[in-house]
């Protein structure tokens, strides 16, 4: 089951000041690229390594497995039971 290795931004814009988001790729450890990525959020916390949160519309089970393999529940909200 592949794991995320790197987030690769597209080449810099013509003026060289920033990277465009469209075209950014997510490299997996098997050498393939994750497809269907709609959003990447980078999170920095003091004293911790960078964390990337990927939002993906998977196209096959292998992609789902690659994403779920590293899934961590950050917060779980339990709704109170509904009254009849």
C-alpha positions in Angstrom: 0.0 0.0 0.0 1.7 3.3 -1.1 2.4 6.1 1.3 2.7 9.8 0.6 6.4 10.8 0.1 6.3 14.4 -1.1 4.2 17.3 -2.1 5.7 18.8 -5.3 4.6 22.3 -6.3 4.3 23.4 -9.9 7.1 25.5 -11.3 7.2 29.1 -10.2 5.2 31.8 -12.0 6.7 33.8 -14.8 7.9 36.5 -12.5 9.4 33.9 -10.1 7.7 35.3 -7.0 5.3 32.4 -6.2 4.3 28.8 -7.1 0.9 28.3 -8.7 -1.2 25.7 -7.0 -2.7 24.2 -10.1 -0.4 21.4 -11.2 0.9 20.5 -7.7 1.5 16.8 -7.5 1.6 14.3 -4.6 4.3 11.7 -5.0 3.7 8.2 -3.4 6.5 5.9 -2.3 5.9 3.5 -5.2 6.8 6.3 -7.7 3.2 7.0 -8.8 1.3 10.2 -8.2 -1.9 10.5 -6.2 -4.8 11.5 -8.5 -7.9 13.5 -7.7 -6.3 15.9 -5.2 -8.5 18.9 -4.7 -6.8 20.6 -1.8 -3.6 20.5 0.2 -3.3 22.2 3.5 0.1 22.6 5.2 0.1 22.9 8.9 2.9 24.1 11.1 2.9 23.6 14.9 5.7 24.6 17.3 8.1 21.8 18.0 6.4 19.4 15.5 7.1 18.5 11.9 5.1 19.9 9.0 1.8 18.1 8.4 0.0 18.0 5.1 -3.8 17.5 5.0 -4.9 16.2 1.6 -8.5 16.4 0.3 -8.9 13.8 -2.4 -11.7 12.5 -4.7 -10.3 8.9 -5.1 -10.7 7.1 -8.4 -9.8 3.6 -7.2 -9.4 1.5 -4.1 -5.6 1.7 -4.0 -5.8 5.5 -3.7 -8.4 5.1 -0.9 -6.0 2.7 0.9 -3.0 5.1 0.5 -5.0 8.0 2.0 -6.6 6.0 4.9 -3.3 4.3 5.8 -2.1 7.6 7.4 -5.5 8.8 8.6 -5.6 10.3 12.1 -8.8 11.6 13.7 -7.9 15.1 14.9 -11.3 15.7 16.6 -14.3 13.6 17.1 -17.6 15.2 17.9 -20.4 13.1 19.3 -23.9 14.5 18.8 -26.4 14.0 21.6 -29.2 11.6 20.9 -32.2 13.0 19.1 -35.4 13.3 21.0 -38.3 11.5 19.4 
